[in-house]
Amino acid sequence: MNAFNKLLDFLIKLESHKIHYSLEHNRGEAVMVLIAVPGERWEAEFFGDSHVEVEVFASVATRGPARGLEGEEALDRLFQSA
């Protein structure tokens, strides 16, 4: 799947789950999706070469072990909790 279609599919899935998000363009080669869910803020960057980088910031009350930078597979957790 190309990068643009992957991004569009993800945005449609967020909307269907009624998850709030916004878009930013902070790096020349990527579009960032900022996602807000209770107790967490997610940053998912979609790159032109189709790879995805995910970082999750959790409140102290919900924080588990720090995960650091993750790949696209992390996005499955977002929808499991929604």
C-alpha positions in Angstrom: 0.0 0.0 0.0 1.4 3.4 -0.8 2.0 6.0 1.9 -0.9 8.3 1.0 -3.4 5.4 1.0 -2.0 4.1 4.3 -2.5 7.6 5.9 -6.1 7.9 4.5 -7.1 4.5 5.7 -5.8 5.3 9.1 -7.7 8.6 9.3 -10.9 6.9 8.2 -10.4 4.3 10.9 -9.9 7.0 13.5 -13.1 8.7 12.4 -15.1 5.5 12.5 -13.9 4.9 16.1 -14.7 8.6 16.9 -11.2 9.2 18.0 -10.1 12.9 18.0 -7.0 13.7 15.9 -5.2 16.6 14.2 -2.6 16.7 11.5 0.8 18.5 11.5 3.7 18.7 9.0 6.9 19.1 11.1 9.3 17.1 9.0 9.7 17.4 5.3 9.3 13.7 4.6 6.3 12.9 6.9 2.8 13.9 8.0 2.1 13.6 11.8 -1.2 12.5 13.1 -1.7 13.7 16.7 -4.3 11.5 18.5 -5.9 12.3 21.9 -7.5 9.5 23.9 -8.2 9.6 27.7 -4.9 9.5 29.6 -2.8 9.3 26.4 -1.5 11.4 23.5 -0.2 9.5 20.5 2.0 10.8 17.7 2.0 8.7 14.5 4.3 9.9 11.7 3.5 8.6 8.2 6.5 8.8 5.9 6.7 8.9 2.1 8.4 5.5 1.9 5.4 4.0 3.7 6.9 3.4 7.1 5.2 4.6 10.2 6.7 5.8 13.6 4.6 5.9 16.7 5.2 7.4 20.1 2.8 7.3 23.0 2.7 9.7 25.9 0.7 8.6 28.9 -0.4 10.3 32.1 1.3 9.2 35.3 -1.9 7.4 36.4 -2.1 5.2 33.2 1.6 4.9 32.4 3.1 1.4 32.0 6.7 0.8 31.1 8.1 3.4 28.7 8.0 2.0 25.2 9.9 4.6 23.2 9.6 4.9 19.5 7.5 2.1 18.0 6.5 1.0 14.5 3.1 0.7 12.8 2.1 -2.4 14.8 1.6 -0.1 17.9 -1.4 1.4 16.2 -3.4 -1.8 16.9 -3.3 -1.0 20.6 -5.0 2.3 19.9 -8.0 0.7 18.4 -8.2 -2.1 21.0 -8.8 0.4 23.8 -11.3 2.5 21.8 
